[in-house]
Amino acid sequence: MQYWYKIHRWISLLCVVFFLLLCITGLPLLFKMEIHDYNMVQENMQHASLNYSSVWQHVEDGENTILTNYPNKVVKAISVQPDDGRILYRIQDKDSKKIVDARLSMGGEQVAYYPDDNTLQNWHREVVKSPFVAKFMHIMHLLHMYMGLGKGGMVFLGFMCLLSFVSVVSGIFIYEPFMKKTRFAEISHTSSAAGWFGWHKFLGIATAAWAALLCFSGVMIVVFSLGYGSYISNVKAAASQNMSPQINAEHVSLPEAISFINQQFNKKYILSIDMPDKRLNRSRYVFYLTPAQDRPTEFMGQLVFVGADGQGSMQYYTEPLPAYLSFAAASLDLHIHNHDTITLKIIWAVLDIITIVVIVTGFVGWWKRSANVKRNNSNGYFPVEALPAKSIWQIPVLVFVLSVAGMVFPLYGTNGELVGAVMLFAAIIICLWYWYKRK
């Protein structure tokens, strides 16, 4: 137990500032879509939703509309957001040689095309009610993802997520020895430090499963980001070696390439396309595909290179995604795609605030504790006899199960979101009830 206690204490002290940073910056980011929509000046932002199967049927119309309105630009990459009814085109000046990539959201100027009313919206020139709010949300995103330090900051925060995960898990291991004579949700008043630690143990075990999954999925986000970048580089190199130089997109129109991909990969959705560009030595279409399902993984795409020879014979080259990337992407969904409804966001906000309290109470309790403070149980506040393990773990295990279910079920559609909200809400209510009962 002393071994786990030392791990918990010293690792927690190492990552306390960064864990707190992630919790604080994550709080406003929970409501980023609601804040963004509220802060927008443009009217008529609601457009008819589409699906991945039909949205690409409008891509040529969108391209023609953009080239009409931006005659000095060329389309370099295309991606879609069917739920919002839009197709996103990355465009740049005809004489520009900067690299543009759809999946990495890199380079160029982005314009949204709405097929339902044939309108355009410049994605980088949105008119907002409050520039301060927009800037604040952007800063929160940079701090949460990169600590404002680019890819190096992302890797560092990923390491801090790993330490935070170890901190949470080690806290679970030492929970039982520290609760031998304390009922669940009881707060000691024998000393100031004991009071702070009482709240730390109670709220910490109540949010342990939720916090552990978020920390672990945070690590997987970094693994996915680094691994996916490596996968893209490897497949591009392999495509240049395995596809004949005569196989290019010179004789293939965009609709033809899309139709070919849909025939060859009828169980996958097209996420985005990088257009051919001879100036960048890119002579083929680059498609990014994901398995067809109700909620496709938007961040992960299998690369497929498409071109044709001089006689118009279509060919493609691809390599499947490594298994570890699929696992990392599934973990990423636990961090991002399982709290889409406002009810779930509010519940997550409550859990986030509680986790902040856990971090603060643990640090303050450690700061206030002195070597000569001894536990005094003579006032009868705690049971004299040690509690059995079953009594110690009965409620925490129930809260764990509800928390994990509340994070997993929302990944399975609307009904799953409702079940997940009920599960997480039930976990919070159980903790509140026992705290009220112990008072």
C-alpha positions in Angstrom: 0.0 0.0 0.0 2.9 2.4 0.8 4.2 1.8 -2.7 0.9 2.8 -4.4 0.6 5.7 -2.0 4.0 7.1 -3.0 3.1 6.7 -6.6 -0.2 8.5 -6.1 1.3 11.3 -4.1 4.4 12.1 -6.2 2.9 11.6 -9.6 -0.2 13.7 -8.6 2.2 16.5 -7.6 4.0 16.3 -10.9 0.9 16.5 -13.1 -1.4 18.6 -10.9 -1.0 21.9 -12.8 -1.4 20.3 -16.2 -4.3 18.1 -15.2 -6.0 21.2 -13.8 -5.2 23.1 -17.0 -6.9 20.3 -19.1 -10.0 20.4 -16.8 -10.3 24.2 -16.9 -9.8 24.6 -20.6 -12.0 21.6 -21.4 -15.0 23.2 -19.5 -15.8 25.9 -22.1 -14.9 23.6 -25.0 -17.7 21.3 -23.9 -20.1 24.0 -25.2 -18.0 25.2 -28.2 -20.7 24.5 -30.8 -23.4 26.3 -28.7 -21.0 29.2 -28.0 -20.0 29.4 -31.7 -23.6 29.4 -32.9 -24.6 32.0 -30.4 -21.7 34.2 -31.4 -22.4 34.1 -35.1 -24.0 37.2 -36.8 -25.1 35.4 -39.9 -28.7 34.5 -40.2 -30.2 31.4 -41.7 -27.5 29.1 -40.4 -29.8 26.1 -40.4 -29.5 24.0 -43.6 -31.0 20.6 -44.5 -28.8 17.8 -43.3 -27.5 15.2 -45.8 -25.8 11.9 -45.6 -22.4 10.6 -46.7 -24.0 8.6 -49.6 -25.7 11.6 -51.1 -23.6 14.6 -50.2 -20.9 13.9 -52.8 -23.5 14.1 -55.6 -23.4 17.9 -55.1 -19.7 18.3 -55.1 -19.4 19.3 -58.8 -22.2 21.9 -58.4 -20.3 23.3 -55.5 -17.0 23.4 -57.3 -18.6 25.2 -60.3 -20.3 27.8 -57.9 -17.0 28.4 -56.2 -15.0 28.9 -59.4 -17.6 31.3 -60.6 -17.4 33.4 -57.5 -13.6 33.0 -57.1 -12.3 33.1 -60.7 -8.6 33.5 -59.6 -8.7 30.5 -57.2 -8.4 26.8 -57.6 -9.9 24.0 -55.5 -7.2 22.0 -53.7 -9.1 19.8 -51.3 -12.7 18.9 -50.4 -14.3 17.6 -47.2 -17.9 17.2 -46.1 -20.0 17.8 -43.0 -23.3 16.1 -43.9 -25.0 16.6 -40.6 -24.7 20.4 -41.1 -25.6 20.1 -44.8 -22.3 21.5 -46.2 -19.3 20.7 -48.3 -16.0 22.4 -47.5 -13.7 23.4 -50.3 -10.1 24.5 -49.6 -9.1 27.0 -52.3 -6.0 29.0 -53.0 -4.5 31.4 -55.6 -3.7 29.8 -58.9 -0.1 30.7 -58.7 0.4 29.6 -55.1 2.6 26.6 -54.4 1.7 26.1 -50.7 0.7 22.6 -49.6 -3.0 22.2 -48.9 -4.4 19.1 -47.2 -8.0 18.3 -46.4 -7.5 15.9 -43.5 -4.9 18.0 -41.8 -7.0 21.2 -42.2 -3.8 22.8 -43.6 -3.3 25.7 -46.0 -5.6 27.6 -48.3 -8.8 29.4 -47.7 -11.9 27.4 -46.8 -15.3 28.0 -48.3 -18.5 26.2 -47.3 -21.1 25.3 -50.0 -24.7 24.5 -49.0 -26.5 22.3 -51.6 -30.0 23.0 -50.3 -29.9 26.6 -51.4 -26.8 26.8 -53.5 -25.1 29.4 -51.3 -21.5 29.9 -50.1 -20.0 31.0 -46.8 -16.4 32.0 -46.3 -15.3 29.8 -43.4 -12.4 32.0 -42.4 -14.3 35.3 -42.5 -17.2 34.7 -40.2 -18.8 37.8 -38.7 -19.1 37.4 -34.9 -20.9 39.3 -32.2 -17.9 39.3 -29.9 -14.4 38.9 -31.2 -13.3 38.4 -27.6 -15.5 35.3 -27.2 -14.1 33.9 -30.5 -10.5 34.6 -29.4 -11.1 33.2 -26.0 -12.5 29.9 -27.4 -9.5 29.7 -29.8 -7.1 30.2 -26.9 -8.9 27.5 -24.9 -8.6 25.1 -27.8 -4.9 25.8 -28.3 -4.2 25.4 -24.6 -6.2 22.2 -24.3 -4.7 20.5 -27.4 -1.2 21.9 -27.6 -0.6 24.1 -24.5 0.0 26.8 -27.1 3.3 25.1 -28.2 2.3 23.2 -31.3 3.0 19.5 -31.8 5.7 19.4 -29.0 3.1 20.8 -26.6 0.6 18.1 -27.7 3.1 15.4 -27.0 3.9 16.9 -23.6 0.3 17.1 -22.6 -0.2 13.5 -23.8 2.5 12.5 -21.3 0.8 14.5 -18.6 -2.4 12.7 -19.5 -0.6 9.4 -19.0 0.7 10.5 -15.6 -2.8 11.7 -14.7 -4.1 8.3 -15.6 -1.6 6.6 -13.4 -2.5 9.1 -10.6 -6.2 8.2 -10.9 -5.5 4.4 -11.0 -3.1 4.5 -8.1 -5.7 6.5 -6.2 -8.2 3.6 -6.7 -5.6 1.1 -5.4 -5.1 3.0 -2.1 -8.8 3.8 -1.6 -9.6 0.7 0.4 -6.9 1.0 3.0 -7.8 4.6 3.6 -11.5 3.8 3.9 -11.2 0.9 6.4 -13.0 3.0 9.1 -14.8 5.5 7.0 -18.2 5.0 5.3 -18.6 6.1 1.6 -19.3 9.9 1.4 -18.3 10.5 5.1 -16.1 13.6 5.6 -13.8 13.7 8.7 -13.7 16.8 10.8 -10.8 15.7 13.1 -8.5 18.2 11.4 -8.4 20.7 8.5 -6.2 18.3 6.5 -8.5 15.4 7.2 -11.5 17.4 6.0 -9.8 18.3 2.7 -8.7 14.7 2.2 -12.2 13.5 3.0 -13.6 15.5 0.1 -10.7 14.3 -2.0 -11.4 10.6 -1.4 -15.2 10.9 -1.7 -15.3 13.0 -4.9 -12.2 11.3 -6.3 -13.7 7.8 -6.2 -17.0 9.2 -7.5 -15.3 10.6 -10.7 -12.5 8.0 -10.9 -13.9 6.0 -13.9 -14.9 9.1 -15.8 -11.5 10.8 -15.2 -9.5 7.7 -16.0 -11.2 7.1 -19.3 -10.7 10.8 -20.3 -7.0 10.7 -19.3 -6.5 7.4 -21.2 -8.3 8.6 -24.3 -6.2 11.8 -24.1 -3.1 9.7 -24.5 -4.7 7.9 -27.4 -5.4 11.2 -29.1 -1.7 11.9 -29.2 -0.9 8.3 -30.3 -3.5 8.7 -33.1 -2.2 12.0 -34.2 1.4 10.9 -34.4 0.6 7.5 -35.8 -1.8 8.8 -38.4 0.7 11.3 -39.7 3.2 8.4 -40.0 0.6 6.3 -41.9 -0.1 9.0 -44.4 3.6 9.5 -45.1 4.2 5.7 -45.5 1.2 5.2 -47.8 2.2 8.2 -50.0 5.7 6.8 -50.4 4.3 3.3 -51.2 1.9 4.7 -53.7 4.6 6.5 -55.7 6.6 3.2 -55.8 3.7 0.8 -56.6 1.6 2.9 -59.1 2.9 3.3 -62.6 3.8 6.9 -63.5 1.3 6.7 -66.4 -1.5 6.2 -63.9 -2.6 9.8 -63.1 -5.7 11.9 -62.9 -5.2 13.8 -66.2 -8.0 11.9 -67.9 -10.4 11.5 -64.9 -13.0 14.0 -63.8 -13.9 14.4 -60.1 -17.4 12.8 -60.5 -15.8 9.8 -62.4 -13.3 9.4 -59.6 -16.0 9.5 -56.9 -18.2 7.0 -58.8 -15.2 4.7 -59.2 -14.4 4.8 -55.4 -18.1 4.2 -54.5 -18.0 1.1 -56.7 -14.8 -0.3 -55.4 -15.4 0.6 -51.7 -19.2 0.3 -51.4 -18.9 -0.3 -47.6 -17.1 2.8 -46.9 -17.8 6.6 -46.8 -15.7 9.2 -48.5 -14.5 11.7 -45.8 -12.5 14.0 -48.0 -10.4 14.4 -51.2 -7.1 16.0 -52.1 -7.2 17.2 -55.7 -4.4 16.4 -58.2 -1.7 19.1 -58.4 1.2 18.6 -60.8 3.0 21.6 -59.3 3.2 19.7 -56.0 4.1 16.5 -57.8 0.6 15.1 -56.9 -0.8 13.6 -60.1 -3.6 11.6 -58.6 -6.8 12.0 -56.5 -6.2 11.1 -52.8 -9.4 9.8 -51.2 -9.8 9.4 -47.4 -12.3 6.6 -46.6 -13.9 5.4 -43.4 -16.2 2.4 -42.7 -19.9 3.1 -43.4 -21.7 3.4 -40.1 -24.2 5.6 -38.4 -21.5 7.7 -36.7 -18.4 7.5 -38.8 -15.0 8.4 -37.3 -14.4 11.8 -38.9 -10.7 11.9 -37.9 -9.6 8.7 -39.5 -9.4 8.0 -43.2 -7.9 5.2 -45.1 -5.9 6.7 -48.0 -6.8 5.6 -51.6 -4.9 7.0 -54.6 -6.9 7.0 -57.8 -5.9 7.7 -61.4 -6.1 6.3 -64.9 -3.8 5.5 -67.8 -4.0 7.1 -71.3 -6.8 4.8 -72.3 -8.9 5.8 -69.3 -8.4 2.5 -67.4 -9.0 3.4 -63.7 -6.7 2.1 -61.0 -6.2 2.7 -57.3 -3.6 2.0 -54.6 -4.3 1.8 -50.9 -3.1 0.3 -47.6 -5.4 -0.5 -44.7 -5.0 1.4 -41.4 -2.9 -0.3 -38.7 -4.9 -2.0 -36.0 -3.5 0.3 -33.3 -4.8 3.3 -35.1 -8.3 1.8 -35.2 -8.1 1.3 -31.4 -6.8 4.8 -30.9 -9.6 6.2 -33.0 -12.2 4.3 -30.9 -10.6 5.7 -27.8 -10.7 9.2 -29.3 -14.5 8.8 -29.7 -14.7 8.4 -25.9 -13.1 11.8 -25.5 -15.0 13.7 -28.2 -18.0 12.1 -29.7 -20.0 10.8 -26.7 -21.5 14.0 -25.3 -23.2 15.7 -28.3 -26.5 16.5 -26.6 -26.9 19.5 -24.3 -28.0 17.2 -21.4 -24.8 15.2 -21.6 -22.7 18.3 -21.9 -24.2 19.7 -18.7 -23.5 16.4 -16.9 -20.0 16.3 -18.2 -19.5 19.9 -17.1 -20.6 18.9 -13.6 -18.2 16.0 -13.6 -15.5 18.3 -14.9 -16.0 20.8 -12.1 -16.0 18.0 -9.5 -12.7 16.7 -10.9 -11.3 20.2 -10.5 -12.4 20.1 -6.9 -10.7 16.7 -6.5 -7.4 18.1 -7.8 -7.6 21.2 -5.5 -8.7 19.3 -2.4 -5.9 16.7 -2.8 -3.3 19.4 -3.2 -4.6 21.5 -0.3 -4.9 18.4 1.9 -1.3 17.5 1.2 -0.2 21.0 1.9 -2.0 21.3 5.2 -1.1 17.9 6.6 1.6 17.9 9.3 3.6 15.0 10.7 2.1 15.1 14.2 -1.6 15.0 13.1 -3.1 11.7 14.1 -6.5 10.3 13.3 -8.9 10.6 16.3 -11.8 8.2 16.1 -12.8 8.4 19.8 -15.7 10.7 19.2 -17.7 8.0 17.5 -18.0 9.8 14.2 -16.5 6.8 12.4 -17.2 3.1 13.1 -14.8 1.6 15.5 -14.4 -1.7 13.7 -12.8 -1.9 10.3 -15.3 -2.2 7.4 -15.2 -5.2 5.2 -14.1 -4.8 1.6 -17.6 -5.5 0.3 -18.9 -2.5 2.2 -16.1 -0.3 1.1 -16.4 -1.1 -2.6 -20.2 -1.7 -3.1 -21.2 1.9 -3.9 -17.9 2.9 -5.8 -18.2 -0.2 -8.1 -21.8 0.7 -8.9 -20.7 4.3 -9.7 -17.9 3.0 -11.8 -20.3 0.8 -13.9 -22.7 3.6 -14.4 -20.0 6.0 -15.4 -18.4 3.7 -18.0 -21.8 2.9 -19.4 -22.6 6.6 -19.5 -19.6 7.2 -21.6 -20.0 4.2 -24.0 -23.7 4.1 -24.7 -23.8 7.6 -26.3 -21.6 6.3 -29.1 -24.6 4.2 -30.3 -27.0 6.8 -31.6 -29.9 8.8 -30.1 -31.2 6.1 -27.9 -27.7 5.5 -26.6 -27.3 9.2 -25.8 -30.4 9.0 -23.6 -29.3 5.9 -21.8 -25.8 7.4 -21.3 -27.3 10.6 -19.8 -29.5 8.5 -17.4 -26.5 6.4 -16.3 -24.3 9.4 -15.6 -27.1 11.3 -13.9 -27.8 8.2 -11.7 -24.2 8.0 -10.7 -24.2 11.6 -9.6 -27.5 11.2 -7.7 -26.3 8.1 -5.9 -23.2 10.1 -4.6 -25.3 13.0 -3.6 -27.8 10.8 -1.7 -25.0 9.1 0.3 -23.4 12.4 1.1 -26.7 13.7 2.3 -27.3 10.5 4.3 -23.8 10.7 5.9 -24.3 14.3 7.0 
